[in-house]
């Protein structure tokens, strides 16, 4: 320290008040107090932790050094809890009855086969509309369960008819006549369109409706191609107000078919439990709505019967629909889709997860105002499941704009002339 620093320190210290030194007895009393406190601390028992986590070990060491926490062999206060995180909801399946009012089995005999269509139904009230849905390949009618609940909130008088396509869900096809043995399932676009029309008419007969209510067709992926094909045929009649297709465009769909087999080869062949299947769909982001996954995924799986097994307990759950076997029909589903979508009568709605899915024909049609376009960039391929509430709002507004029952048309000129005296 320099002389200048010493002089400055003396000046500062001289101005401070004088504290007398502590007597020698005070130091002795403090030492005795500390020794007594140390005697009161009992040594910690040695614990053999089975948890190898370093963070838990360091926490226990820090806590024991304070002398205020004394863990015992049976009370591991700092051990990391086992099992799933607290607050996590179990991925248990949900029942179809939580979303629909009825479950119907509709027999449909044909020359070479008998189809038993399985449908979920919530009938419309008063003069409410009926939304008829068709799911995509590998899915089921329960894919629209969440959307059904949200539509009933937006349009309380509306109804929803959601079918399981042949080869999906609980719909069965039994060959008759000369075709006694079950062959490859026919999933051509025309067959699927005829099935959808038959389901509408069979439901009308089953419920004894004198006439069909005003109708809007909704289709996802393959279902979008089916409802568009049916709408373009004109077989539904004047009750069809419009149709909406979810995340399906001809160009991008055909391009995606080239990598479809690669995708199918990477997904699991089965699951030990249904809950495991639900977890895979949510973890892989195939479905981004856990509630919708809990109701729609169980219908995609069935228990595999192993040879020699007499009980279903412990049997693995496999895919109900063999998508790889449907490859011969893939291209036929989507070729010409854009043209039919733009030319068919009725209101048109296209919901996409991204604008990059638009092909040239649809871009031109959208600029000309031929259809309504809605994009949900935060959703995945299953738009109606990932964003059920937003989808329902868009579909409800689409129905209101195309509802002819609320229109008040001006009288014809001839009617005006007849009113004159």
C-alpha positions as CSV (number, residue, x, y, z in Angstrom):
1,X,0.0,0.0,0.0
2,X,1.4,3.4,-0.9
3,X,1.8,6.3,1.6
4,X,-1.1,8.2,-0.1
5,X,-3.4,5.2,0.4
6,X,-2.3,4.8,4.1
7,X,-3.0,8.5,4.8
8,X,-6.4,8.3,3.2
9,X,-7.3,5.2,5.2
10,X,-6.3,6.8,8.5
11,X,-8.4,9.8,7.7
12,X,-11.5,7.7,7.1
13,X,-10.9,5.4,10.2
14,X,-10.5,8.4,12.4
15,X,-14.0,9.5,11.7
16,X,-15.6,6.2,12.7
17,X,-17.1,5.6,16.2
18,X,-14.9,3.6,18.6
19,X,-16.1,0.0,19.4
20,X,-14.5,-1.5,22.5
21,X,-13.2,-5.0,22.1
22,X,-15.2,-7.9,23.3
23,X,-14.2,-9.4,26.6
24,X,-12.5,-12.7,26.6
25,X,-15.5,-14.4,28.4
26,X,-17.7,-13.6,25.5
27,X,-15.6,-15.6,23.1
28,X,-15.6,-18.5,25.5
29,X,-19.5,-18.4,25.7
30,X,-19.8,-18.4,21.9
31,X,-17.5,-21.4,21.6
32,X,-19.5,-23.3,24.2
33,X,-22.8,-22.5,22.4
34,X,-21.4,-23.7,19.1
35,X,-20.1,-27.0,20.7
36,X,-23.6,-27.6,22.2
37,X,-25.3,-27.1,18.9
38,X,-22.9,-29.5,17.2
39,X,-23.7,-32.1,19.9
40,X,-27.4,-31.8,19.1
41,X,-27.0,-32.7,15.5
42,X,-27.4,-36.5,15.0
43,X,-25.5,-38.0,12.2
44,X,-27.5,-38.9,9.0
45,X,-28.0,-42.6,8.4
46,X,-26.3,-44.0,5.3
47,X,-28.7,-44.5,2.5
48,X,-28.2,-46.7,-0.5
49,X,-30.1,-44.8,-3.2
50,X,-31.4,-46.9,-6.1
51,X,-31.8,-43.7,-8.1
52,X,-28.7,-43.0,-10.1
53,X,-29.8,-39.6,-11.2
54,X,-27.1,-37.1,-10.4
55,X,-29.5,-34.2,-9.8
56,X,-31.3,-36.1,-7.1
57,X,-28.0,-37.1,-5.3
58,X,-26.8,-33.5,-5.3
59,X,-30.1,-32.2,-3.9
60,X,-30.0,-34.7,-1.1
61,X,-26.5,-33.7,-0.3
62,X,-27.3,-30.0,-0.2
63,X,-30.4,-30.6,2.0
64,X,-28.5,-32.8,4.6
65,X,-25.8,-30.2,5.0
66,X,-28.3,-27.7,6.5
67,X,-29.0,-30.0,9.4
68,X,-32.8,-29.3,9.3
69,X,-34.0,-32.3,7.2
70,X,-33.4,-35.8,8.4
71,X,-34.5,-38.4,5.8
72,X,-35.1,-41.9,6.8
73,X,-34.7,-45.2,5.0
74,X,-38.5,-45.3,4.3
75,X,-39.0,-41.7,3.4
76,X,-37.0,-40.7,0.3
77,X,-37.8,-37.0,0.2
78,X,-35.5,-36.2,-2.7
79,X,-36.1,-39.3,-4.8
80,X,-37.4,-38.6,-8.3
81,X,-41.0,-40.0,-8.6
82,X,-41.6,-43.0,-10.8
83,X,-44.3,-43.4,-13.5
84,X,-45.9,-40.8,-15.7
85,X,-45.7,-37.1,-14.9
86,X,-48.3,-35.9,-12.5
87,X,-51.4,-34.4,-14.1
88,X,-51.1,-36.4,-17.3
89,X,-54.5,-37.7,-18.5
90,X,-54.7,-41.4,-19.4
91,X,-55.1,-42.1,-23.1
92,X,-58.2,-44.3,-22.6
93,X,-60.6,-44.7,-25.6
94,X,-63.8,-42.6,-25.7
95,X,-67.2,-44.0,-26.7
96,X,-69.0,-43.2,-29.9
97,X,-72.1,-42.4,-27.9
98,X,-70.4,-39.4,-26.4
99,X,-70.6,-37.8,-29.9
100,X,-73.4,-39.4,-31.8
101,X,-77.0,-40.3,-30.9
102,X,-77.4,-43.5,-32.9
103,X,-75.5,-46.4,-34.4
104,X,-77.1,-48.1,-37.4
105,X,-76.4,-51.2,-39.4
106,X,-78.0,-50.9,-42.9
107,X,-78.2,-54.0,-45.1
108,X,-77.7,-53.4,-48.8
109,X,-78.1,-56.5,-50.9
110,X,-76.6,-56.4,-54.4
111,X,-76.3,-58.9,-57.2
112,X,-72.9,-60.2,-56.2
113,X,-72.6,-59.1,-52.6
114,X,-74.4,-57.9,-49.5
115,X,-73.0,-54.9,-47.9
116,X,-73.9,-54.1,-44.3
117,X,-73.1,-50.4,-43.9
118,X,-72.2,-49.2,-40.4
119,X,-73.0,-45.6,-39.8
120,X,-73.1,-43.1,-36.9
121,X,-76.1,-40.7,-36.9
122,X,-77.3,-37.6,-35.1
123,X,-80.6,-36.8,-36.8
124,X,-81.4,-33.2,-37.6
125,X,-84.1,-31.4,-35.7
126,X,-87.0,-29.4,-37.2
127,X,-85.8,-28.3,-40.6
128,X,-82.1,-28.4,-39.8
129,X,-79.5,-29.5,-42.4
130,X,-77.9,-32.9,-42.6
131,X,-74.1,-33.1,-43.0
132,X,-73.1,-36.3,-44.7
133,X,-69.4,-37.2,-44.1
134,X,-67.0,-39.6,-45.8
135,X,-63.6,-40.3,-44.2
136,X,-60.2,-40.9,-45.9
137,X,-58.5,-44.1,-46.6
138,X,-57.6,-46.1,-43.5
139,X,-59.8,-44.0,-41.3
140,X,-63.4,-44.4,-40.1
141,X,-66.7,-42.6,-39.5
142,X,-65.5,-41.6,-36.0
143,X,-62.9,-39.4,-37.6
144,X,-65.8,-36.8,-37.7
145,X,-66.8,-37.3,-34.0
146,X,-65.3,-34.1,-32.7
147,X,-66.5,-32.1,-35.7
148,X,-70.0,-33.4,-35.0
149,X,-70.0,-32.1,-31.5
150,X,-68.8,-28.7,-32.6
151,X,-71.3,-28.5,-35.5
152,X,-74.2,-29.1,-33.0
153,X,-72.9,-26.2,-31.0
154,X,-72.8,-23.9,-34.0
155,X,-76.0,-25.2,-35.6
156,X,-78.2,-26.8,-32.8
157,X,-80.7,-28.2,-35.3
158,X,-78.2,-29.8,-37.6
159,X,-77.6,-33.5,-38.0
160,X,-74.6,-35.6,-39.0
161,X,-74.5,-38.9,-40.9
162,X,-71.0,-40.4,-40.8
163,X,-70.4,-43.8,-42.4
164,X,-67.7,-46.4,-42.3
165,X,-66.6,-47.1,-45.9
166,X,-66.3,-50.7,-47.1
167,X,-63.2,-52.3,-45.7
168,X,-63.1,-49.7,-42.9
169,X,-64.6,-49.7,-39.4
170,X,-67.5,-52.1,-38.9
171,X,-68.9,-52.1,-42.4
172,X,-68.8,-55.6,-43.9
173,X,-69.1,-57.0,-47.4
174,X,-70.2,-60.6,-47.9
175,X,-70.0,-62.1,-51.4
176,X,-73.1,-63.9,-52.7
177,X,-74.1,-65.9,-55.7
178,X,-71.2,-67.4,-57.7
179,X,-68.7,-65.4,-55.6
180,X,-68.8,-67.5,-52.5
181,X,-65.3,-66.8,-51.5
182,X,-64.0,-63.4,-50.4
183,X,-61.8,-61.8,-53.0
184,X,-60.0,-58.5,-53.2
185,X,-62.1,-55.6,-51.9
186,X,-63.4,-53.3,-54.6
187,X,-62.6,-49.8,-53.5
188,X,-63.0,-48.0,-56.8
189,X,-64.3,-44.4,-56.8
190,X,-67.6,-45.4,-58.5
191,X,-68.3,-48.1,-56.0
192,X,-67.6,-45.9,-53.0
193,X,-69.8,-43.2,-54.5
194,X,-72.6,-45.6,-54.9
195,X,-72.2,-46.8,-51.4
196,X,-72.5,-43.2,-50.1
197,X,-75.7,-42.6,-52.1
198,X,-77.1,-45.9,-50.8
199,X,-76.4,-45.0,-47.2
200,X,-78.3,-41.8,-47.6
201,X,-81.3,-43.5,-49.1
202,X,-81.2,-46.4,-46.6
203,X,-81.0,-44.0,-43.7
204,X,-84.1,-42.2,-45.0
205,X,-86.0,-45.4,-45.2
206,X,-84.8,-46.6,-41.8
207,X,-85.9,-43.4,-40.1
208,X,-89.1,-43.0,-42.2
209,X,-88.2,-39.6,-43.4
210,X,-90.9,-38.4,-45.9
211,X,-88.2,-36.5,-47.8
212,X,-84.5,-35.8,-47.4
213,X,-83.4,-32.7,-45.5
214,X,-81.2,-30.1,-47.1
215,X,-77.8,-31.6,-47.3
216,X,-74.1,-30.7,-47.3
217,X,-71.5,-33.3,-48.2
218,X,-68.2,-33.3,-46.3
219,X,-65.2,-35.4,-47.3
220,X,-61.6,-35.8,-46.1
221,X,-58.8,-36.9,-48.4
222,X,-60.2,-39.9,-50.3
223,X,-63.6,-38.9,-48.9
224,X,-63.3,-35.6,-50.6
225,X,-62.9,-37.4,-54.0
226,X,-66.0,-39.5,-53.2
227,X,-68.3,-36.6,-52.2
228,X,-67.1,-34.6,-55.3
229,X,-67.8,-37.5,-57.6
230,X,-71.3,-37.9,-56.1
231,X,-72.0,-34.2,-56.3
232,X,-70.9,-34.0,-59.9
233,X,-73.3,-36.9,-60.8
234,X,-76.3,-35.0,-59.7
235,X,-77.9,-38.1,-58.1
236,X,-78.5,-36.5,-54.8
237,X,-81.0,-34.0,-56.3
238,X,-81.9,-30.4,-55.3
239,X,-81.5,-31.1,-51.6
240,X,-77.7,-30.8,-52.0
241,X,-76.7,-27.3,-51.0
242,X,-73.0,-27.8,-51.4
243,X,-70.0,-29.9,-50.6
244,X,-66.7,-29.4,-48.8
245,X,-63.5,-31.3,-49.1
246,X,-60.7,-31.3,-46.5
247,X,-57.0,-31.3,-47.4
248,X,-57.1,-33.0,-50.8
249,X,-56.0,-31.6,-54.1
250,X,-55.5,-33.6,-57.3
251,X,-51.9,-32.6,-58.0
252,X,-50.4,-32.9,-54.5
253,X,-52.4,-36.1,-53.8
254,X,-51.0,-37.9,-56.9
255,X,-47.5,-36.7,-56.0
256,X,-47.9,-38.0,-52.5
257,X,-48.9,-41.4,-53.7
258,X,-45.3,-42.0,-54.8
259,X,-44.1,-42.0,-51.2
260,X,-47.2,-43.8,-49.7
261,X,-45.6,-47.2,-49.6
262,X,-42.5,-45.8,-47.8
263,X,-44.8,-44.2,-45.2
264,X,-46.7,-47.4,-44.7
265,X,-43.4,-49.4,-44.2
266,X,-42.3,-47.0,-41.4
267,X,-45.4,-47.0,-39.3
268,X,-45.8,-49.7,-36.6
269,X,-47.4,-53.0,-37.6
270,X,-49.4,-53.1,-34.4
271,X,-49.7,-52.1,-30.8
272,X,-49.8,-54.0,-27.5
273,X,-52.9,-52.0,-26.4
274,X,-55.3,-49.5,-27.8
275,X,-53.9,-46.8,-25.6
276,X,-50.5,-47.4,-27.1
277,X,-52.0,-46.9,-30.6
278,X,-53.5,-43.6,-29.4
279,X,-50.2,-42.5,-28.0
280,X,-48.4,-43.3,-31.2
281,X,-50.9,-41.2,-33.2
282,X,-50.4,-38.2,-30.9
283,X,-46.7,-38.5,-30.4
284,X,-46.0,-38.8,-34.1
285,X,-48.2,-35.8,-34.8
286,X,-50.4,-37.8,-37.1
287,X,-53.3,-36.4,-34.9
288,X,-52.8,-33.2,-33.0
289,X,-56.0,-33.4,-31.0
290,X,-55.8,-35.9,-28.1
291,X,-59.5,-36.0,-27.5
292,X,-60.2,-36.8,-31.2
293,X,-57.5,-39.4,-31.2
294,X,-59.1,-41.1,-28.2
295,X,-62.4,-41.6,-30.1
296,X,-61.2,-42.2,-33.7
297,X,-58.1,-44.4,-33.3
298,X,-59.7,-47.4,-31.6
299,X,-61.9,-48.0,-34.7
300,X,-58.7,-48.2,-36.8
301,X,-57.4,-51.2,-34.9
302,X,-58.6,-54.8,-34.4
303,X,-57.2,-57.6,-32.3
304,X,-55.2,-60.2,-34.2
305,X,-56.1,-63.8,-33.5
306,X,-52.9,-65.8,-33.1
307,X,-52.9,-69.5,-34.0
308,X,-53.7,-71.7,-31.1
309,X,-54.9,-68.9,-28.9
310,X,-58.3,-69.3,-27.2
311,X,-58.4,-65.9,-25.5
312,X,-58.2,-62.4,-26.8
313,X,-56.3,-61.3,-23.7
314,X,-52.8,-60.2,-24.6
315,X,-53.4,-60.4,-28.3
316,X,-51.8,-57.5,-30.3
317,X,-53.8,-54.8,-32.0
318,X,-53.2,-54.4,-35.7
319,X,-54.5,-52.2,-38.5
320,X,-58.1,-53.0,-39.5
321,X,-57.6,-51.8,-43.1
322,X,-54.7,-53.0,-45.2
323,X,-53.8,-49.7,-47.0
324,X,-51.1,-51.3,-49.1
325,X,-53.7,-53.6,-50.7
326,X,-55.6,-50.6,-51.9
327,X,-52.8,-49.4,-54.1
328,X,-54.5,-50.4,-57.5
329,X,-57.2,-47.8,-56.7
330,X,-55.0,-44.9,-55.6
331,X,-54.6,-43.0,-58.8
332,X,-58.2,-43.5,-59.9
333,X,-59.4,-41.8,-56.7
334,X,-57.8,-38.5,-57.5
335,X,-57.4,-38.2,-61.3
336,X,-59.8,-35.5,-62.6
337,X,-60.7,-34.3,-59.1
338,X,-60.0,-30.6,-59.6
339,X,-62.1,-30.4,-62.7
340,X,-65.1,-32.2,-61.2
341,X,-64.8,-30.0,-58.0
342,X,-65.0,-26.8,-60.0
343,X,-67.8,-27.9,-62.4
344,X,-70.2,-29.7,-60.1
345,X,-73.4,-27.8,-59.0
346,X,-73.7,-26.4,-55.5
347,X,-71.6,-24.4,-53.2
348,X,-67.9,-25.4,-52.9
349,X,-65.6,-25.2,-49.9
350,X,-61.9,-26.3,-49.8
351,X,-60.1,-26.6,-46.5
352,X,-56.3,-27.0,-46.7
353,X,-53.5,-27.2,-44.2
354,X,-51.3,-25.1,-46.6
355,X,-51.6,-23.0,-49.8
356,X,-48.7,-25.0,-51.3
357,X,-51.2,-27.8,-51.9
358,X,-53.1,-25.9,-54.6
359,X,-52.6,-27.0,-58.1
360,X,-52.8,-24.7,-61.2
361,X,-56.5,-25.5,-62.0
362,X,-57.6,-24.7,-58.5
363,X,-55.5,-21.5,-58.3
364,X,-57.2,-20.2,-61.4
365,X,-60.6,-21.2,-60.0
366,X,-59.9,-19.5,-56.7
367,X,-59.0,-16.3,-58.5
368,X,-62.3,-16.5,-60.4
369,X,-64.2,-16.9,-57.2
370,X,-65.6,-20.4,-58.0
371,X,-65.2,-21.7,-54.5
372,X,-64.4,-20.7,-51.0
373,X,-60.9,-21.4,-49.7
374,X,-59.9,-21.7,-46.1
375,X,-56.4,-22.5,-44.9
376,X,-55.4,-23.8,-41.4
377,X,-51.6,-23.7,-41.3
378,X,-51.5,-24.9,-37.7
379,X,-53.3,-28.2,-38.6
380,X,-52.0,-31.4,-40.0
381,X,-53.5,-33.6,-42.7
382,X,-56.5,-34.4,-40.5
383,X,-57.8,-30.8,-40.4
384,X,-61.3,-31.7,-39.1
385,X,-59.7,-33.5,-36.1
386,X,-56.9,-31.2,-35.3
387,X,-59.0,-28.0,-35.6
388,X,-62.5,-29.3,-35.0
389,X,-63.9,-26.1,-33.6
390,X,-62.5,-23.8,-36.3
391,X,-63.6,-26.3,-39.0
392,X,-67.1,-26.4,-37.6
393,X,-67.3,-22.6,-37.7
394,X,-66.2,-22.4,-41.3
395,X,-68.6,-25.2,-42.3
396,X,-71.5,-23.6,-40.4
397,X,-70.9,-20.3,-42.2
398,X,-70.7,-22.1,-45.5
399,X,-74.1,-23.7,-44.9
400,X,-75.7,-20.4,-44.0
401,X,-74.5,-18.7,-47.2
402,X,-75.9,-21.6,-49.3
403,X,-79.1,-22.1,-47.4
404,X,-81.9,-21.3,-49.8
405,X,-84.7,-21.7,-47.3
406,X,-83.8,-18.3,-45.8
407,X,-83.9,-16.5,-49.1
408,X,-86.9,-14.2,-49.9
409,X,-87.2,-14.1,-53.7
410,X,-89.0,-11.3,-55.5
411,X,-92.3,-12.2,-57.2
412,X,-92.3,-12.9,-60.9
413,X,-93.5,-10.3,-63.3
414,X,-96.4,-12.5,-64.3
415,X,-97.5,-12.7,-60.7
416,X,-97.3,-8.9,-60.4
417,X,-99.4,-8.5,-63.5
418,X,-102.1,-10.9,-62.2
419,X,-102.3,-8.8,-59.0
420,X,-103.5,-5.7,-61.0
421,X,-107.3,-5.2,-61.2
